[in-house]
């Protein structure tokens, strides 16, 4: 009996050590080297190795800029105690209808938003793209999966309010960027005219479970430990970092876009988030798209959906009854 209890105790300790290492690797970027391939592309031996060593994620860098899309831009810095923790790219447009501030996904940077920035620019908006702290040109090497990144959302909005004239404000976020937007609106007093989120998880535990399933491993228990230790390392409860809960306090109009082939966020999870939104809302499923692929895979439909949503909620002359021009503006 004692031997059995000892084996069980050692197994429990071992599983927690593995979960701790996994959580640290997922939330702390390394300075250089190659990134671990997506779990779907790994063979069994590689998956077992990753289970014990954790993923390797170099700090995301910017590999393109708006000039690559033919857009003139300015580099700006804001946020933090010295007001320079975060780096952004501002793309102006003559006679802009409003300002769109854009936020990237996990393990990404603002350069991944260049294509979407060009699309918003074509739709008539000034654009501010930003790197969350830990990514691209911003300081640090840590990510909190959208929790502390909400502070960067608020910093970007406050910076824009000081820097540029008042106009309708649109917040756009991919995956983790969408989670950060929802927390910023729900808990930090950010008040946009409208928000657009793509491929955003409903609960941190849900997306952790999806990652284990993508590796062909049982999610129960392992995902809970991953979320627990990740929260302990970062300083918040991962079980309370749930965009679906933030959504109950989000009353601005929100467009939720989801891919039908997304291995990171299921259709049901995206709809759960959508169902919790407290204000005007619109759900659009892109059935043949994966995670954050909509603009590249189905540009024509993306442009129509986004243009119609913006026309409805950010252009006073064309919106329906109840629009207040003084609400949701910088």
Rosetta blueprint (number, residue, H / E / L):
1 X L
2 X H
3 X H
4 X H
5 X H
6 X H
7 X H
8 X H
9 X H
10 X H
11 X H
12 X H
13 X H
14 X H
15 X H
16 X H
17 X H
18 X H
19 X H
20 X H
21 X H
22 X H
23 X H
24 X H
25 X H
26 X H
27 X H
28 X E
29 X L
30 X E
31 X L
32 X L
33 X L
34 X L
35 X L
36 X L
37 X L
38 X L
39 X H
40 X H
41 X H
42 X L
43 X L
44 X H
45 X H
46 X H
47 X H
48 X H
49 X H
50 X H
51 X H
52 X H
53 X H
54 X L
55 X L
56 X L
57 X L
58 X E
59 X L
60 X L
61 X L
62 X L
63 X L
64 X L
65 X L
66 X H
67 X H
68 X H
69 X H
70 X L
71 X L
72 X L
73 X L
74 X E
75 X E
76 X E
77 X E
78 X E
79 X L
80 X L
81 X L
82 X L
83 X L
84 X L
85 X L
86 X E
87 X E
88 X E
89 X E
90 X E
91 X E
92 X L
93 X L
94 X L
95 X L
96 X L
97 X L
98 X E
99 X E
100 X E
101 X E
102 X E
103 X E
104 X L
105 X L
106 X L
107 X L
108 X L
109 X L
110 X H
111 X H
112 X H
113 X H
114 X H
115 X H
116 X H
117 X H
118 X H
119 X H
120 X H
121 X H
122 X H
123 X L
124 X L
125 X E
126 X E
127 X E
128 X E
129 X E
130 X E
131 X L
132 X L
133 X L
134 X L
135 X L
136 X L
137 X L
138 X L
139 X L
140 X L
141 X L
142 X E
143 X L
144 X L
145 X L
146 X L
147 X L
148 X L
149 X H
150 X H
151 X H
152 X H
153 X H
154 X H
155 X H
156 X H
157 X H
158 X H
159 X H
160 X H
161 X H
162 X H
163 X H
164 X L
165 X L
166 X L
167 X L
168 X E
169 X E
170 X E
171 X E
172 X E
173 X E
174 X E
175 X L
176 X H
177 X H
178 X H
179 X H
180 X H
181 X H
182 X H
183 X H
184 X H
185 X H
186 X H
187 X H
188 X L
189 X L
190 X L
191 X L
192 X L
193 X L
194 X E
195 X E
196 X E
197 X E
198 X E
199 X L
200 X L
201 X L
202 X L
203 X L
204 X H
205 X H
206 X H
207 X H
208 X H
209 X H
210 X H
211 X H
212 X H
213 X H
214 X H
215 X L
216 X L
217 X L
218 X L
219 X L
220 X L
221 X L
222 X H
223 X H
224 X H
225 X H
226 X H
227 X H
228 X H
229 X H
230 X H
231 X H
232 X H
233 X H
234 X H
235 X L
236 X L
237 X L
238 X H
239 X H
240 X H
241 X L
242 X L
243 X H
244 X H
245 X H
246 X H
247 X H
248 X L
249 X L
250 X L
251 X L
252 X L
253 X E
254 X E
255 X E
256 X E
257 X E
258 X E
259 X E
260 X L
261 X L
262 X L
263 X L
264 X L
265 X L
266 X L
267 X H
268 X H
269 X H
270 X H
271 X H
272 X H
273 X H
274 X H
275 X H
276 X H
277 X L
278 X L
279 X L
280 X L
281 X E
282 X E
283 X E
284 X E
285 X E
286 X E
287 X L
288 X L
289 X L
290 X L
291 X L
292 X L
293 X L
294 X H
295 X H
296 X H
297 X H
298 X L
299 X H
300 X H
301 X H
302 X H
303 X H
304 X H
305 X H
306 X H
307 X H
308 X H
309 X H
310 X H
311 X H
312 X H
313 X H
314 X H
315 X L
316 X L
317 X L
318 X L
319 X L
320 X L
321 X L
322 X L
323 X L
324 X L
325 X L
326 X L
327 X L
328 X L
329 X E
330 X L
